[in-house]
């Protein structure tokens, strides 16, 4: 499969922006549990809805609903175990504009979602199959834990790695983007930043300031090498087209692919939304810019 970013994909990605080195892998199936609702749903041909897990600035775990056609992204507020409402703003619950009911089959598997606009006609969106695996890959002694999402379509697939901005961010910090990229045919790798979540290592970035015992490396070289470890991990998977692996990053996450591309000519697809760093020894100095 050849990666072609057409205008509709680029426009949709912009609209969704409403909020602002040897790899060793371990894989295991992802359980259902609280993750049962997250994924993509097809309302009609060409019209997809995404539901994502998101950890907000307050550290709360919430659900987001994204309409890839309109670019609307809103928080879902639970009113029962299977029913949620969406309000008129990103984190505004009322007045409710949409009621979302998840539908299960006789075995308890989520098969779709009912979308009921207030005062409007109910629509049904069918669940889109998606394979997910818990993975661990390594950058030296640091073990990076994440989730790999692979479309159910025939592979090998092009793949994209999502990189964090500054702060103690996990794989659930990317809002609607993970499932958006799977909806257009990418396998997607998201992982907990080093020193965060289930990943080991010391986190040194724009949010940590000076550490009492800083690592014997320059900022942001560790983050760059983590990105390269993710790249090499994906290259070794039979489900992935090793010649079509790209990266998406915003804020500080836009720095790592920029540097690794200059040093290793690595990425097939490079998407940087904003921010560049200035390398200054063990102390971090960030200058923001649009690129």
C-alpha positions as a printed NumPy array, in Angstrom:
array([[  0.   ,   0.   ,   0.   ],
       [  1.463,   3.379,  -0.917],
       [  1.047,   6.263,   1.502],
       [ -0.641,   9.208,  -0.133],
       [ -1.753,  12.098,   2.048],
       [ -4.529,  13.636,   0.019],
       [ -6.116,  16.982,   0.76 ],
       [ -9.095,  15.509,   2.616],
       [ -6.849,  13.746,   5.126],
       [ -4.796,  16.882,   5.735],
       [ -7.894,  19.037,   6.181],
       [ -9.441,  16.518,   8.573],
       [ -6.277,  16.349,  10.655],
       [ -6.205,  20.145,  10.958],
       [ -9.856,  20.26 ,  11.931],
       [ -9.277,  17.677,  14.642],
       [ -6.645,  19.886,  16.301],
       [ -9.088,  21.43 ,  18.761],
       [ -7.056,  21.031,  21.939],
       [ -4.701,  22.097,  22.167],
       [ 18.2  ,   1.585,  19.57 ],
       [ 17.539,  -2.073,  19.09 ],
       [ 13.919,  -2.856,  19.692],
       [ 12.818,  -5.973,  21.57 ],
       [  9.068,  -6.534,  21.508],
       [  6.59 ,  -8.241,  23.793],
       [  3.011,  -8.455,  22.523],
       [ -0.21 ,  -9.578,  24.145],
       [ -3.882,  -9.206,  23.175],
       [ -5.614,  -6.123,  24.525],
       [ -8.47 ,  -6.915,  26.866],
       [-11.965,  -5.486,  26.564],
       [-12.848,  -4.102,  30.028],
       [-13.159,  -0.315,  30.035],
       [-11.666,  -0.194,  26.53 ],
       [-14.693,  -1.857,  24.967],
       [-16.139,   1.364,  23.517],
       [-12.97 ,   2.885,  22.05 ],
       [-12.479,   2.664,  18.291],
       [-13.97 ,   3.72 ,  14.97 ],
       [-17.591,   3.48 ,  13.839],
       [-18.872,   3.773,  10.274],
       [-22.109,   5.757,   9.94 ],
       [-22.173,   5.737,   6.12 ],
       [-19.623,   5.2  ,   3.387],
       [-16.986,   7.863,   3.877],
       [-18.407,   9.065,   7.221],
       [-16.536,   7.764,  10.263],
       [-16.916,   8.466,  13.975],
       [-14.125,   7.867,  16.498],
       [-14.306,   7.263,  20.241],
       [-11.029,   7.669,  22.143],
       [ -9.704,   7.466,  25.662],
       [ -8.08 ,  10.739,  26.739],
       [ -6.323,  11.945,  29.889],
       [ -7.033,  15.663,  30.231],
       [ -4.929,  18.399,  31.862],
       [ -6.466,  17.64 ,  35.271],
       [ -5.356,  14.01 ,  34.982],
       [ -8.913,  12.718,  34.561],
       [ -9.578,   9.832,  32.201],
       [-12.415,  10.793,  29.851],
       [-13.914,   9.635,  26.566],
       [-13.913,  11.753,  23.409],
       [-16.119,  11.475,  20.352],
       [-14.792,  12.751,  17.022],
       [-16.623,  13.275,  13.756],
       [-13.949,  12.928,  11.096],
       [-16.197,  14.508,   8.479],
       [-17.038,  17.732,  10.341],
       [-13.926,  17.862,  12.536],
       [-15.982,  18.174,  15.748],
       [-14.298,  16.732,  18.859],
       [-16.194,  16.715,  22.171],
       [-16.076,  15.006,  25.539],
       [-18.636,  12.299,  26.291],
       [-20.368,  12.396,  29.691],
       [-21.753,   9.094,  31.052],
       [-25.383,   8.884,  32.117],
       [-25.402,   5.075,  32.412],
       [-23.016,   2.158,  31.827],
       [-23.662,   2.246,  28.083],
       [-25.136,   5.693,  27.427],
       [-23.388,   9.061,  27.115],
       [-24.254,  12.621,  26.14 ],
       [-22.308,  15.252,  24.204],
       [-22.818,  18.941,  24.91 ],
       [-22.314,  22.143,  22.873],
       [-18.626,  22.628,  23.76 ],
       [-15.514,  20.514,  24.139],
       [-15.929,  19.88 ,  27.891],
       [-19.497,  21.165,  28.312],
       [-22.196,  18.631,  29.203],
       [-25.431,  20.572,  28.819],
       [-27.624,  21.235,  27.079],
       [-27.097,  17.845,  25.471],
       [-26.815,  17.933,  21.689],
       [-26.284,  14.218,  21.135],
       [-27.041,  11.007,  23.03 ],
       [-24.676,   8.123,  22.328],
       [-25.739,   4.543,  23.153],
       [-23.338,   1.656,  22.646],
       [-24.926,  -1.524,  21.32 ],
       [-23.772,  -5.052,  22.214],
       [-24.622,  -8.423,  20.729],
       [-25.73 , -11.515,  22.666],
       [-22.123, -12.272,  23.66 ],
       [-21.573,  -8.796,  25.068],
       [-19.386,  -7.575,  22.212],
       [-19.844,  -3.936,  21.148],
       [-21.142,  -3.966,  17.57 ],
       [-22.037,  -0.343,  17.03 ],
       [-23.331,   2.899,  18.424],
       [-26.687,   4.668,  18.276],
       [-26.406,   8.414,  17.641],
       [-29.486,  10.391,  18.682],
       [-29.311,  14.165,  18.087],
       [-31.585,  16.137,  20.403],
       [-34.786,  16.647,  18.439],
       [-33.339,  14.8  ,  15.433],
       [-33.365,  11.383,  13.788],
       [-31.49 ,   8.457,  15.33 ],
       [-28.633,   6.964,  13.292],
       [-26.601,   3.801,  13.753],
       [-22.862,   3.508,  13.199],
       [-21.303,   0.057,  12.841],
       [-18.121,  -0.854,  14.725],
       [-15.043,  -1.006,  12.467],
       [-12.762,  -3.999,  13.254],
       [ -9.345,  -3.051,  14.609],
       [ -6.597,  -5.236,  16.068],
       [ -4.797,  -3.923,  19.164],
       [ -1.747,  -5.239,  20.974],
       [  0.067,  -4.203,  24.127],
       [  3.747,  -3.893,  23.185],
       [  7.083,  -3.225,  24.862],
       [ 10.196,  -2.135,  22.958],
       [ 13.606,  -1.057,  24.213],
       [ 16.024,   1.823,  23.854],
       [ 19.088,   0.446,  25.618],
       [ 18.063,  -0.279,  29.224],
       [ 14.855,   1.725,  28.944],
       [ 11.68 ,  -0.239,  28.281],
       [  8.916,   1.691,  26.523],
       [  5.365,   0.374,  26.878],
       [  2.637,   1.15 ,  24.386],
       [ -0.256,   0.05 ,  22.229],
       [ -0.125,  -0.912,  18.572],
       [ -3.317,  -0.484,  16.539],
       [ -3.567,  -2.3  ,  13.205],
       [ -6.464,  -1.967,  10.72 ],
       [ -8.295,  -5.169,   9.859],
       [ -7.653,  -4.594,   6.145],
       [ -5.035,  -6.57 ,   4.238],
       [ -1.422,  -5.691,   5.088],
       [  1.364,  -4.984,   5.309],
       [  0.263,  -1.552,   6.457],
       [  1.909,   1.861,   6.445],
       [  2.501,   2.934,  10.035],
       [  2.717,   6.14 ,  12.016],
       [  4.277,   6.8  ,  15.43 ],
       [  2.714,   9.473,  17.652],
       [  5.136,  11.514,  19.809],
       [  4.242,  13.515,  22.927],
       [  4.585,  17.118,  23.836],
       [  6.408,  18.058,  27.054],
       [  5.213,  16.739,  30.398],
       [  4.487,  13.344,  31.995],
       [  2.331,  12.143,  29.125],
       [  1.115,   8.626,  28.388],
       [ -0.269,   6.869,  25.322],
       [ -3.677,   8.365,  26.168],
       [ -2.555,  11.964,  25.623],
       [ -3.222,  12.156,  21.877],
       [ -6.963,  12.803,  21.867],
       [ -8.664,  11.781,  18.598],
       [ -5.516,  11.203,  16.541],
       [ -4.789,   7.485,  17.144],
       [ -8.098,   6.245,  15.778],
       [ -8.257,   8.975,  13.152],
       [ -5.05 ,   7.684,  11.578],
       [ -6.289,   4.074,  11.69 ],
       [ -9.468,   5.216,   9.909],
       [ -7.389,   6.209,   6.863],
       [ -5.402,   2.962,   6.78 ],
       [ -2.39 ,   3.517,   9.058],
       [ -1.193,   1.188,  11.759],
       [ -0.578,   3.426,  14.786],
       [  1.924,   3.104,  17.634],
       [  1.315,   5.103,  20.815],
       [  3.455,   4.657,  23.915],
       [  4.025,   6.01 ,  27.408],
       [  6.788,   8.597,  27.468],
       [  9.955,   7.444,  29.251],
       [  9.567,   7.659,  33.03 ],
       [  5.786,   7.846,  32.68 ],
       [  3.005,   5.258,  32.873],
       [  4.384,   1.764,  32.307],
       [  7.636,   2.968,  30.687],
       [ 10.938,   3.024,  32.559],
       [ 13.784,   5.542,  32.351],
       [ 14.274,   9.147,  33.464],
       [ 12.138,  11.837,  31.921],
       [ 14.002,  15.021,  31.081],
       [ 12.032,  17.57 ,  29.079],
       [ 10.799,  21.142,  29.058],
       [  8.564,  20.521,  32.074],
       [ 11.055,  18.924,  34.474],
       [ 13.559,  21.758,  34.957],
       [ 16.967,  20.81 ,  36.352],
       [ 17.157,  17.334,  37.88 ],
       [ 19.286,  16.51 ,  40.933],
       [ 20.678,  13.485,  39.114],
       [ 20.315,  14.222,  35.405],
       [ 21.044,  11.456,  32.884],
       [ 24.437,  11.505,  31.205],
       [ 22.936,  12.662,  27.923],
       [ 21.942,  15.897,  26.271],
       [ 18.315,  16.941,  26.024],
       [ 16.496,  15.885,  23.878],
       [ 18.71 ,  13.029,  22.633],
       [ 16.924,  10.435,  24.794],
       [ 13.586,  11.376,  23.255],
       [ 15.059,  11.241,  19.758],
       [ 16.484,   7.783,  20.397],
       [ 13.153,   6.61 ,  21.832],
       [ 11.504,   7.664,  18.576],
       [ 14.135,   5.801,  16.56 ],
       [ 13.644,   2.706,  18.739],
       [  9.924,   2.844,  17.97 ],
       [ 10.73 ,   3.131,  14.267],
       [ 13.   ,   0.092,  14.294],
       [ 10.491,  -1.88 ,  16.32 ],
       [  7.814,  -1.281,  13.685],
       [ 10.219,  -2.112,  10.864],
       [ 10.625,  -5.603,  12.338],
       [  6.922,  -6.493,  12.289],
       [  5.5  ,  -8.521,   9.401],
       [  2.226,  -6.571,   9.596],
       [  4.048,  -3.307,   8.817],
       [  5.447,  -2.072,   5.505],
       [  8.986,  -1.259,   6.643],
       [  9.397,   1.292,   3.842],
       [  6.332,   3.27 ,   4.894],
       [  6.816,   4.23 ,   8.54 ],
       [  6.198,   7.833,   9.518],
       [  5.836,  10.023,  12.573],
       [  3.45 ,  12.672,  13.884],
       [  4.446,  15.074,  16.618],
       [  3.234,  18.31 ,  18.157],
       [  4.936,  20.781,  20.466],
       [  7.978,  18.998,  21.941],
       [  6.962,  15.901,  19.98 ],
       [  7.739,  17.832,  16.811],
       [ 11.384,  18.122,  17.852],
       [ 12.401,  14.457,  17.881],
       [ 11.44 ,  13.586,  14.296],
       [ 12.985,  16.83 ,  13.066],
       [ 16.364,  15.929,  14.585],
       [ 16.232,  12.216,  13.706],
       [ 15.318,  13.048,  10.115],
       [ 18.383,  15.268,   9.841],
       [ 20.686,  12.641,  11.351],
       [ 19.274,   9.387,   9.995],
       [ 16.996,  10.302,   7.048],
       [ 14.545,   7.958,   8.713],
       [ 10.953,   8.969,   8.202],
       [  8.841,   8.248,   5.144],
       [  6.2  ,  10.701,   6.421],
       [  7.024,  13.589,   8.733],
       [  4.235,  15.666,  10.3  ],
       [  5.285,  18.405,  12.736],
       [  2.611,  20.734,  14.066],
       [  4.512,  23.223,  16.201],
       [  7.525,  23.958,  18.47 ],
       [ 11.268,  23.525,  18.207],
       [ 13.875,  23.075,  20.912],
       [ 17.321,  24.551,  21.405],
       [ 19.921,  21.978,  22.458],
       [ 21.718,  23.281,  25.554],
       [ 23.496,  20.501,  27.423],
       [ 21.631,  18.927,  30.294],
       [ 19.498,  21.98 ,  30.826],
       [ 16.499,  22.391,  28.601],
       [ 15.69 ,  25.55 ,  26.712],
       [ 12.615,  25.605,  24.503],
       [ 11.765,  28.077,  21.78 ],
       [  8.327,  27.728,  20.237],
       [  7.806,  28.135,  16.547],
       [  5.41 ,  27.001,  13.86 ],
       [  6.91 ,  24.718,  11.222]])
